[in-house]
Amino acid sequence: MITFSQRKDIDLAQLLELYRHAPWATGRTTEDVQQMLAHTDLVLSAWDGDRLIGFGRVLTDYVYRASIWDVVVDPDYQGLDIGTQIMQRILQHPDLKQVELFWLCTRDKQSFYEKLGFTDKEQTGMVWARSKQAHLE
């Protein structure tokens, strides 16, 4: 039976194993992930017994904006609506009911997020990458 949790005290080894399936998460370390969780406002995880099978997190001011990050589902469980349930639980979370706009970044899952009502029509984002700024110093 699949269960969902908002607890932040996730087994970091399991979370790193889940991240191993996401190309955007390569190079994450136990220390970095531990610090990331400590500074994340809301966590949503999916479990099959004691096995972490899905994850997503939110950074927010609880009123105007929320950004959704790191939504990932174990490949063995993809196609079972785990990602959809994680996203719906985030979007309908009682602590986030006032949030006007939810933001997320994706490189290859646009069609999944479009089915949930996300659009790329209001692209106003810009990115600053620390790794690309060395030449400015």
C-alpha positions as a Markdown table, in Angstrom:
| # | Residue | x | y | z |
|---|---|---|---|---|
| 1 | Met | 0.0 | 0.0 | 0.0 |
| 2 | Ile | 1.3 | 3.4 | -1.0 |
| 3 | Thr | 1.3 | 6.1 | 1.8 |
| 4 | Phe | 2.3 | 9.7 | 1.7 |
| 5 | Ser | 4.1 | 11.8 | 4.3 |
| 6 | Gln | 5.2 | 15.4 | 5.1 |
| 7 | Arg | 8.0 | 14.4 | 7.4 |
| 8 | Lys | 11.4 | 15.9 | 6.7 |
| 9 | Asp | 13.3 | 13.3 | 8.6 |
| 10 | Ile | 13.7 | 11.1 | 5.5 |
| 11 | Asp | 16.4 | 8.5 | 5.3 |
| 12 | Leu | 19.0 | 10.5 | 3.3 |
| 13 | Ala | 20.5 | 7.3 | 1.7 |
| 14 | Gln | 17.0 | 6.5 | 0.3 |
| 15 | Leu | 16.5 | 10.0 | -1.0 |
| 16 | Leu | 20.0 | 10.0 | -2.7 |
| 17 | Glu | 19.1 | 6.7 | -4.3 |
| 18 | Leu | 15.9 | 8.2 | -5.6 |
| 19 | Tyr | 17.8 | 11.2 | -6.9 |
| 20 | Arg | 20.1 | 8.8 | -8.7 |
| 21 | His | 17.3 | 8.3 | -11.2 |
| 22 | Ala | 17.0 | 12.0 | -12.0 |
| 23 | Pro | 19.7 | 13.5 | -14.3 |
| 24 | Trp | 19.3 | 17.0 | -12.8 |
| 25 | Ala | 20.3 | 15.6 | -9.3 |
| 26 | Thr | 23.7 | 14.2 | -10.1 |
| 27 | Gly | 26.4 | 15.1 | -7.7 |
| 28 | Arg | 24.1 | 15.7 | -4.7 |
| 29 | Thr | 25.8 | 14.7 | -1.4 |
| 30 | Thr | 24.4 | 13.6 | 1.9 |
| 31 | Glu | 25.5 | 16.9 | 3.6 |
| 32 | Asp | 23.9 | 19.1 | 0.9 |
| 33 | Val | 20.6 | 17.2 | 0.9 |
| 34 | Gln | 20.5 | 17.3 | 4.7 |
| 35 | Gln | 20.9 | 21.1 | 4.5 |
| 36 | Met | 18.4 | 21.4 | 1.7 |
| 37 | Leu | 15.8 | 19.6 | 3.7 |
| 38 | Ala | 16.4 | 21.8 | 6.7 |
| 39 | His | 15.6 | 24.9 | 4.6 |
| 40 | Thr | 12.7 | 23.5 | 2.7 |
| 41 | Asp | 9.2 | 24.7 | 3.7 |
| 42 | Leu | 7.2 | 21.6 | 2.7 |
| 43 | Val | 8.1 | 18.1 | 1.8 |
| 44 | Leu | 5.9 | 15.5 | 0.3 |
| 45 | Ser | 7.1 | 11.9 | 0.0 |
| 46 | Ala | 5.6 | 8.7 | -1.2 |
| 47 | Trp | 6.3 | 5.3 | 0.4 |
| 48 | Asp | 5.7 | 1.6 | -0.4 |
| 49 | Gly | 6.2 | 0.3 | 3.1 |
| 50 | Asp | 9.6 | 1.5 | 4.2 |
| 51 | Arg | 10.8 | 2.2 | 0.7 |
| 52 | Leu | 10.9 | 5.8 | -0.5 |
| 53 | Ile | 9.3 | 5.8 | -4.0 |
| 54 | Gly | 8.5 | 9.5 | -4.6 |
| 55 | Phe | 9.4 | 12.9 | -3.5 |
| 56 | Gly | 8.7 | 16.6 | -4.0 |
| 57 | Arg | 9.4 | 19.8 | -2.1 |
| 58 | Val | 8.2 | 23.4 | -1.9 |
| 59 | Leu | 9.8 | 26.7 | -1.0 |
| 60 | Thr | 7.2 | 29.4 | -0.3 |
| 61 | Asp | 6.1 | 32.6 | 1.4 |
| 62 | Tyr | 2.7 | 30.9 | 1.9 |
| 63 | Val | 0.9 | 33.9 | 0.4 |
| 64 | Tyr | 2.1 | 35.0 | -3.0 |
| 65 | Arg | 4.6 | 32.5 | -4.4 |
| 66 | Ala | 5.6 | 28.9 | -4.1 |
| 67 | Ser | 8.2 | 27.0 | -6.1 |
| 68 | Ile | 8.0 | 23.3 | -6.5 |
| 69 | Trp | 11.3 | 21.4 | -6.7 |
| 70 | Asp | 12.7 | 17.9 | -7.0 |
| 71 | Val | 9.6 | 16.0 | -8.0 |
| 72 | Val | 10.9 | 12.5 | -8.7 |
| 73 | Val | 9.4 | 9.0 | -8.7 |
| 74 | Asp | 11.2 | 5.7 | -8.7 |
| 75 | Pro | 11.2 | 4.3 | -12.2 |
| 76 | Asp | 9.6 | 1.0 | -10.8 |
| 77 | Tyr | 6.6 | 3.1 | -9.8 |
| 78 | Gln | 6.2 | 5.5 | -12.7 |
| 79 | Gly | 2.9 | 5.3 | -14.5 |
| 80 | Leu | 1.0 | 4.6 | -11.3 |
| 81 | Asp | 0.0 | 8.3 | -10.7 |
| 82 | Ile | 2.5 | 8.7 | -7.8 |
| 83 | Gly | 3.9 | 11.9 | -9.3 |
| 84 | Thr | 0.3 | 13.2 | -9.9 |
| 85 | Gln | -0.6 | 12.5 | -6.3 |
| 86 | Ile | 2.5 | 14.2 | -5.0 |
| 87 | Met | 1.7 | 17.3 | -7.1 |
| 88 | Gln | -2.0 | 17.3 | -6.2 |
| 89 | Arg | -1.2 | 17.0 | -2.5 |
| 90 | Ile | 1.2 | 20.0 | -2.9 |
| 91 | Leu | -1.2 | 22.2 | -4.8 |
| 92 | Gln | -4.1 | 21.4 | -2.5 |
| 93 | His | -2.1 | 21.5 | 0.7 |
| 94 | Pro | -4.0 | 23.6 | 3.4 |
| 95 | Asp | -0.9 | 25.6 | 4.3 |
| 96 | Leu | -0.6 | 26.7 | 0.6 |
| 97 | Lys | -4.3 | 27.6 | 0.0 |
| 98 | Gln | -3.5 | 31.3 | -0.3 |
| 99 | Val | -0.6 | 31.0 | -2.7 |
| 100 | Glu | -1.3 | 32.9 | -6.0 |
| 101 | Leu | 1.3 | 31.4 | -8.2 |
| 102 | Phe | 3.2 | 28.1 | -8.2 |
| 103 | Trp | 6.4 | 27.9 | -10.1 |
| 104 | Leu | 8.4 | 25.0 | -11.2 |
| 105 | Cys | 11.3 | 24.2 | -13.6 |
| 106 | Thr | 11.4 | 21.2 | -15.9 |
| 107 | Arg | 13.5 | 20.2 | -18.8 |
| 108 | Asp | 11.7 | 17.1 | -20.0 |
| 109 | Lys | 8.3 | 16.7 | -18.2 |
| 110 | Gln | 6.3 | 19.5 | -19.7 |
| 111 | Ser | 3.4 | 17.3 | -20.8 |
| 112 | Phe | 3.1 | 15.8 | -17.3 |
| 113 | Tyr | 2.8 | 19.3 | -15.7 |
| 114 | Glu | 0.5 | 20.6 | -18.4 |
| 115 | Lys | -2.0 | 17.9 | -17.5 |
| 116 | Leu | -2.0 | 19.3 | -14.0 |
| 117 | Gly | -2.8 | 22.8 | -15.3 |
| 118 | Phe | 0.7 | 24.3 | -15.6 |
| 119 | Thr | 1.5 | 26.5 | -18.6 |
| 120 | Asp | 4.6 | 27.9 | -20.1 |
| 121 | Lys | 2.7 | 30.9 | -21.5 |
| 122 | Glu | 3.8 | 33.2 | -18.6 |
| 123 | Gln | 7.5 | 32.7 | -18.8 |
| 124 | Thr | 9.1 | 35.5 | -16.9 |
| 125 | Gly | 11.9 | 33.6 | -15.3 |
| 126 | Met | 15.6 | 34.2 | -15.5 |
| 127 | Val | 18.5 | 32.1 | -14.1 |
| 128 | Trp | 21.8 | 33.1 | -12.5 |
| 129 | Ala | 24.3 | 30.2 | -12.3 |
| 130 | Arg | 27.1 | 30.5 | -9.8 |
| 131 | Ser | 29.2 | 28.1 | -11.9 |
| 132 | Lys | 29.0 | 30.5 | -14.9 |
| 133 | Gln | 30.0 | 33.6 | -13.0 |
| 134 | Ala | 33.7 | 32.8 | -12.3 |
| 135 | His | 34.8 | 34.9 | -15.2 |
| 136 | Leu | 33.2 | 38.0 | -13.7 |
| 137 | Glu | 35.2 | 38.0 | -10.5 |
